[in-house]
Amino acid sequence: MTKSSKLNKSQLKELYGYSPTEERLMYKYNPSIPRGNFIIFTNKKGIHYWYFQLGIKRPQDTTRMKYITKCYEGKNQDGETSFEVCIQKLIQKVGDNFTKKIQTNTKVSTLCDEFIGTILLEERDRTNRKQETTSSIKNGVRQFKEWLLLRDTRLNEILDPRKLKDIVKEYLNHLGERKSQSGKQGLSHNTKRTYLKQVRYFFEWCEDEDIGKGILPSNPITRDFCKKILPPSHQERTGVSERNFMYESQWYDKMYNSCVKKVRDLWSEFIEHGHSRTHTNQPLGVGSDIVWFGSLFQLDSGFRIGEVLKSYRSRDYFLQSQDRMNNSSYTYWEYRDDTWNLFMYWKGKESVVPITTQIRSWKKPKFDGIKYREGGTGKSKYWDTNIVDVCLKMFRDSPFLFSSPMRKRNKLGHYSQTQYSTNFKNILSCKGEYSMGWERYGVFTSHDLRDYFITHKLNSGFSIEDVSSITRNSIQTIEKYYLRMDIKGQLKRQKKLDSTRKILSDRELKNRGLNE
């Protein structure tokens, strides 16, 4: 832990040289400076920046928060504190009306940094875009920035619409050469489209005179241009999946049983020893083993992994959150009718899914608030505990069922979907040296488990209507993407069809009047 992380806001400002006297002198000798407050903003990496918050929002301003400069401790080579430099830069920025002077040889990567800064400020204002959206934009622009740094792209290049289009095309070619997390050459069509969308957001900001930089005469990276250089995929045009989905019921059974047994072993170990792992970045000793819990939920009930990772522990936690106002999708757990239920409002659809899966142990789980069913006798005595109760006990208390492993930096957050995806690939599929090798079952991402669940239900005789209700997918989507049965299922139906057909003799055909 750094020294600055232990300080409150006032102490942090003093650390970087803040002086009320210096502030009063600044206003005395610079009457053009509007009244406001000096604020220190801390990014996710713990780096501090000086900001000036205007006391009154002016008509020409889109935000009251104005970036000034990066903080530093002590004094620089000129004997100036960080706050003294901050004052000098504030005076200069006020003179320039808080607009940054741009030179034609300015690195475009520098503009990317400034754009990301505006997105960071936007995240503090929960009335705008969802955090998921802003996080996606930041990630996409950072990827673009790294590539721009490699080719040393300057402002004078993007001022020419044709050159700008060529730069974006080069970037897409670069994405086509990159390896995905699964090790495949080139990013997927949808991933490239997402990155292209974030690039377009950046150049819209560069063009916009009101809320952006206003340095581009126009933004040639339009939606139509994006459609031309990245046209719809074969799947999107035809509605036919390009994925080689390899379903077999025996593989589903194998993966499901592997998850149950692994969670059972972890639960038994927890009953015996408690949280035996002491790593500070683990959610009370579970850590990357979360993939076994998440996979079990997916194979058991067909959840999208986001529905599980972002689920609140209770309705009360959800009601206290900002998601009620700012998110179009949310999920929370509630114990009702003697079982746990996941209540969901996801992508415009409401649903409730009961969870009845039990995790067996041969030692009594002596924990407060844990409900279990007792069975067996003597040495064969056992206790069955609902999987949700198991998770509530094994993962640390937080608003979410699966708490973030970053207990200090993200105390109230949920487990990152990105981190989950990495763990999934390392432990179950594709990447890990000692992974379970589920790629041989056609499983490369956690969403493939949802595919497995849907196909398993269809292959088990469930109607499309029932599967649609269970999985929150439209009937049209299931018909288009998920009517993919295993070979054995197809053969079974073919044999049933064969039993309805007969090879008739010529005499029988003559008697029936069917011969020519």
N, C-alpha and C positions, 0 to 999 in steps of 0.2 A: 504494500500500500504506500503510495506517495504521500509526501508531506501535505500537498495541496488538497488531497482527497479528504483529509480530516478537518478542513477549515470550513466555517460557514461563509455566507456570501460577503459579509463585510470584511472578514479576515482575509478572504481570497483577494479582494480588491486591494487591501493594504499590502499583501504579499507582492503585488505587481506595481507598487508605488503610488497607489491612490492617495490623494491629499485634498481635503475639503478646501484648504487655502488656495491650492493651485487651481481648483475648479472655480472659485470665486474670482480670482484674478483673470481667468480665461474669459468669463462673462463680462468683466469690467472693461477689458481692453479689446474685446471682440463682440460688440453689441449685436452684430448680425447673426450670431449663433443663437438658434432657437433654444428655449428652455427644454431641459430633458434630464435623463438619468443615465449614468454610465453603468453598464451591465456586463458581466462576464458570462459568456456562453461556453459550455463544455460539450464537445462532440463525443461520440461513442468510444473513441480511442483515448479519451481523457485529455485531449489538447484544448487549451483555453484561448478564447478570442475576446477582444474588446468590442462591444456593441454600444451604440448610443440610441436610447429609446426616447423619441420625441414626446414631449408632454402633451402636445396637441397635434393631431394628424392634419397635415396640410393638404389642400385640394390636389396638388400635383403628386402626392405620395401614395403609393399603393400599400405601404406598410410603415409603421412607426419605428420598427427596429432597423437600424442602419449599421451595417458592418463597418468596423474601423480598421483593426489590425490584429495581428497575433500577439499574444502575451509572452513575456519572458521575465525571469527573475533577475534581481540585481540591476546592474547598469550596463549599457552597451559601451562600445569603444569611445564614444563621445561623452561618456559620463551621464547619460540620460536614462531615467527609469522607463519602464514600459508605459506607465501612465503619461509621462511627459511626451513620449513619442505619439501616444494615442491622441493627446490634445493637438499636437502639430498636424497630424493627419486629419483630425476632425475639422480644424480650421480650413484646411485645404479642400476637403470634401464639401463643406458648406459653400465655399467659393465656387466650386464646380457644380453646385446644386445636386450633390451626391451622385453625379454621373461620372463614371470612370473614363478617362481619356484613353482612346483606343488608337494604337498605331497599326499601320498596315502590316507590319512584320510581327505583330503580337501573335503568340502561340494560341491556337484554337483550344488547346488543352487547358489554358488558363481560363478561357471563357467557360469551359466545362465545369471547372472548379467553382466559378461564380454561380453558375446555374444550379449546381448541387447545393450550394449555400442557400439559395432561395427556397429550394425544396426542403432543406432542414428547418428553415424558419416556418415554412408552411405546415410542417408536421406538428408544430407547437400550437397552431390554430386549427382546432378540430372541426371547424365549420366547413373546411374545404374537402379535398380528396381524402379517401380512406388511407390509412397508414400502409396497407398492403400495396396500394397503387403507388404511393410516393416511394416506398422501398424498391418497387420494381423499376421505377424511373431512375432512381439513384444508381441501382446496379447496372442498368442498361447504358447510362451515360458514362459511368466509370469504365465499362468495357470499351466503349468508343474512345474515351480519353486515352486509355493505354495504347490503343492502336494508333491514334493521332500522334502520340509522343514518339512512337517508333519511326513514323515517316516524317516527323518534324513539320507538321502542317501549320501554315501561317494564315493570318486573316485575309491577305491579298488573294489567296487561292479560292476561298469560299465566297468572295465578293462576286466572282464570275459564276453565274448560274450553271453554265455548262461544266465548268471545272468542279463545282460543288456536286453535281449529279454524278460525275465520274468518280469523285472521292467516295461517295456513298456506295456506288457499284463496286469499287475496290474493297470496301469494308465488307460487303456481303460475300465477295469471293474469299476474303480472309476468314469469315465465319464458316464458309463451306469447307475450309481446310483444317479447321480446329477439330480436336477430338472431343466428343461428348463425355459425360461422366461415366457412361457405360463402356467407354473405350472405342466406340464407333467413330469412324472418320466422318467429320462434318457434323454440324449441328442439325437438328431436325428442322423441317420446314416451319413449324409453328414457333420454335425457339428463335429462328432468324427473323420471323415476322415480328415477334415481340421486341427484339433488339432494334429493328428498323423503326418500330413505332416510337420507342424512346428517343431515338435520334431525331425523328420528326418533331417531337416535343421540344427538344433542345433548339432546333433551328427556328421553330415558331417563336420561341423566347428571344432568339437573336434578332428576329424581324420586328417583333412587337414594340412599338414606341411608348405604349402606355405602361405596361407592366414588365417589359423586357429591356433589352439593350438598344433596340432600334438601330442596329448597325448593318442589317441586310436590307437592300432595297425591296426584295421580295423573297419568299421562301419557295424555291422550286421543288422541295421535297413534299409534294402534296399527296393526298390519298390516292389519286389517280396514278401518279408516278410510282408509288409503292406497289400498286396492283400490277403495273406493267413489268417492273423489274423482279417482282416476287409474286407471280400469278398463283391462283388457287391450285392446290395440289390435286392429284388424281382422286383422292378420297373425297375432297370437298366438292369436286365437279360431279362425281358419279354417285357419291354416297356409299362407296364400297371401300372397306378398310384395306389398307396396304400391309397391315401387320400380319406376320406369320404367327397367329395365335395357336399354340399347341396345347389344347386341352385334353386331358384324360382324367377320368374320375379317380383312378388310383393315385395320380399325382396330387389331386386335391386332398384326398384322404391322408396322404403322406405328409403334406405340408401342415394340414390342420392338426394332426396328431403330434407333429414335431413342436408346434407352438404350445399346445396344451401341456405337453410333458416338460418343456423348458420353463414355462410360467409356473408349473407345479413345483419344479425343483427350486426355482428362485423363491417361491412362497414358503416352501418347507425350510429352506436355509434361513429365511427371514424370521420365521417363527422360532427357530432354534437359536440364532445368534444375533438377531436384530440387524441394524445397519453396520455390517462389518467392514465395509469399504469406507475409507476416510477421505477420498479425493474431494477437494473443495469444489470441483466443477461437476460433481455428480449429484443428481437429485436424490439425496440421501441414500447413496450406494447402489442405485439401479443403473444410471448412466446409459450407455449405448444399448443395454439390454432392452430398452424401451421398444426396439423393433419387434421383439417377440410378442409384447403386449398389443402393440398397434396392429401387427399382422393377424393376431388372433381375432381382434375386433373386426377386421376386414373380411377374413375368411368365414367368420361366424355370422355377420350381419350385412356384409357388402358395403360398409361405409367408405366414403372418400376419406383419405387420411387427414385432410384438413378438418373434417367434421369432428374427428376424434381429438386431434392435437389442440384444437381451439375450443374444446368443450369446457364450460364452466362447471365447477363442482356442485353448484346448487343454483336454484332460481334466484336466491338472495344475492349471490355474487354477481349474477348477470344483471339484476336490476340496479346494482350499485355501479355498474361499468358504463363506459362511454359508448359501447357497442349498440345500446338501445337507440341512440340517435344517429350514429355515424356509420354503422355497418349494415349492409343489406343481407348479411348472412350471420347467423349465430346458432349455437347449440348449448344446452345446459342439461345437467342430470337432476332427476327428481325421483325419490322413492315413493312409489304409488302402487296400490293393489298388490302389496307383498313382493314387489320386485323393482329393480332399477329400470328407469326409462330415460332414453335420450330424446329430449324435445328439441326439434330443429326447425329453423326457418332458414332455408338454404337456397339461394338463387331463385327467390320468389315462391318457393314451395314449402308448405308446412307439413310436418310429419312427426310421429312419435314412434320410437323403436324400443320395445322391451328387450332387456338383456337377461337371459336365464342361465347362461353358461356358468358352471360351477368348477372351482379349482379344489382338488382334493388334497388333504394332508392327513398324516397319521399321527400328528400331534395337535392337541387342541389349541386353536389360535386365541390366546388369552389377551385380547385387546379390547379396550373400551369402544363401544359403538359398533362392533363387528357382529354381524348376524351370520349364523351358520346352521347347517343341518347335520345332525349326528346320525351315524349309521354303523352297521356291523356290530360285532361282539368280540370280547376278549382281545386277543392279539390282532384281530382283523378289524378293530374299531377304527373308524375314520370320521373326518369332518369335512363337509363340502361348504365352500365359501364363494359367494358370487364374485365374479371377476372384477366388478366395479368396486366392491368393498376391498378387494386385494389391492387395487391400484390406489385407492384413497389412503390406505395405510402405508404402502411401500414408497409412494412418492410424497415428497414434503408438502406440507400444507401451503396452499396458495389459492388464488381465485380459480385456477385451472386444474383439471384432473391430472394432466401431465405438466408439471412445473418446469420452468426453464432451469437448466443446469447452472446457469450463471446467477448464483444466489445473491451475489453482491451487486452486480451491475443491472440485473433484470429480475429483481426480487419478486415482482408481481406478474411477470410474463409467463407465456406458455412455451413449451418446447418448440424450437425452431423447426419449421418444415424443411428448410434447406439442410440443417444438420441431421434431421431424421433421414432424409434422402441419402445423404452420405453414409450414415451408419447402416442403412438398409443395404446399400450396394456392397459395403465392406464385409458385412456379417452374413448376408443371405444370398447375394447375387453379384456376379461380375468381377468385382475388384479385389476382394480380400483373398490373401494367400490361403487362409484356412476357412473360407466362406462355405456355406452350405451347398453352393452350386445350383441354386434354384433357376439359373438361366437355362439349364437343360430342360426345365419344364415350361419354358417360354416366359419366365418371370424376370423382367429386367428392372422394373420400378414397382413401387407399392401399389400403383393404380392397376397393375396387372392382376393383383389379388382380387380387386373388385370385379374385374372381368371374369376371373375364375368363379367367384361366388355366383354371379348372374348366370353364367353358362351352366354351372352345377345345378342351380335351381330349375332352369329350363329342362335340363337333361333328366331331372328327377321327377318330371311330370307336372311341375307348377305351370299354371297358365301365364301367358304374357301379361295379362291384367294384374295378376297377383305379384309377379316380379316387378312390374312397374310401380305398384303401390309400396312394396318393400324397399326398393332402391331409389325412389324419387326420380326415376327416369321416365320420360314419356314412352308410350307404346311405340310411337314412330321411331324413337331412338333405339329401342330394344330390337325392333324388327330390322333396322338398318345396320346396326353394329354388333349385336349380341346373339343373333341366331346362328351360333357357331358351335356345333356339337362335336364330341369326340368321335373318332373313327368307329369305335365299338358301338356307339349309339346309332350311327348311320347304318352300320351293318345290321343291327337289330331291327331297325325299321325296314331295311331292304328285305330281310328274311320274312318279315311279316307280310310285306307286299307279295313276295314270291309265293307264299302259301295260298294266296287268292287266285293264282294263275295255274292253268293246267295245259299240258301238252296232249291234245286229243288225237286219237287215231283217225285214219282216213275214213273208216267205216262210221265212227262216231260223228265226224264232221258231215258225212253224207246223210246220216239219219236226222241230223239237226238241220239239214238243208244249208250248211255253211260252206260246202265245198264248191269250188268254181267249176 
